[in-house]
Amino acid sequence: KNLRVAFIGLGAMGGPMAQHLLSAQFEVTGFDLSAEARERFAAVGGVPAETVAEAFNGADVAVTMLPNGKVVQDALFKDGAWQSLSADALVIDMSSSAPNDTRELAERLHQKGLRLVDAPVSGGVKRAVEGSLTIMAGGASDDIDQADPILCAMGGQIFRTGPIGSGHAMKAINNFVSGAGVLAAIEGVLLGRTFGLDPRTIVDILNSSSGKNNATEVKMKQFILSETFGSGFALGLMAKDIRIAADLSKALNLQLPTLAGTADAWDAARHALGPDVDHTKIAQFVKDQA
Ligand code: NAD
C-alpha cells in the first residue's frame, strides 16, 4: 500500500521537500499556519488541510519541518492532534530542533505508541528544490529503515548518526561551524578591504587557498558582496541553531570559546536586525560594529 504522509511546515524548506514526496508518488496531506504556504502546496498537487489533525488523519508517517522543537511538540500535541495518526505511526522531525527537546518528544510519543526519527537537513533552499539535501538521521535503525524511502525522495546523502537526538546534535554542530565560517569570511573581507585590497580578489584568493569555506565559495559573492541577501535562510533560525550548539556544550561541561563567541555574535545580530531578515545580512551588522 502507498504510504500516507502528513507534512507539517510548508515553508522555504518544507514546501519544496513536500513537493519531492508528491513526485515520488506518496500521498501527501500538508498543513502550515500560513494560508499562502498551503496554497503553494495545493498549486503543485498536494492536498492541503485546515488543521494539523486533519493532515494527520490516518497517516502512516508524519514529517515536521518547523522552526524548532518546541513548535514541533505544540503541533503534535495541541488539541490532541497526534490521536488522528494511524496507530503505530512514525514521526520524522526534519526541523533543526534541540537534541534534548527531541529526547523528550521521543519519550512522549513512545508513551502513545508512536515512534520518532530525527532527520534534520543541510543544503539550503537550493538543494531542497533539487532534492539533494544532506540528511542526518538519528533513532532506532528499524525506524530509520522505514523512513528511508521518504528521506531518499528528498535527500542526496543520508547519514545515520546514532540514537535519537544525534541527528539534531549533528545539525547544530554543522551550523556552528558554518556560522563561524560566515563570520570569519565577513571579518576577513572587511579587514582586507579596509587595508586596501579588492573584496572580490580577497574571495578569489581565499577560494584558491586554505581559508576557503562555504561562505567564501558561495555566500560571499552570491549574497553578501552583491547585497542581494537572498539565501532563503533566516537570521533568527541560524542564531537558534548556534545557540543549540552552545547550550549543548554547557550541558556537557565543555568550555568552547569560539562557539560561545559565535553564538553571542549571532544573537546580537538577531537582536539588532530582527529574526526574519536573511542570515547573510549579518555582514551589515559586523560592518556597523566594526
Ligand atoms: P520557514 O520559516 O520558511 O518555514 C517554517 C514554516 O513553518 C512557515 O511556513 C510557518 O508558517 C510554519 N509554521 C510555524 N509554526 C507552525 C505551526 N505551529 N504549525 C504549522 N506550521 C507552522 O523556515 P525554513 O527555512 O523552511 O526552516 C524550517 C526548519 O528547517 C527550521 O528548523 C530551520 O532551522 C531548518 N533549516 C532551514 C534551512 C534553510 O536554508 N532555510 C536549511 C536547513 C534547515
Residues whose N, C-alpha, C, O or C-beta is under 5 A from the ligand:
A	BS01	NAD	G9 L10 G11 A12 M13 G14 F31 D32 L33 S34 A37 M65 L66 P67 N68 V71 A75 M94 S95 S96 V121 S122 G124 V125 G232 F233 L237
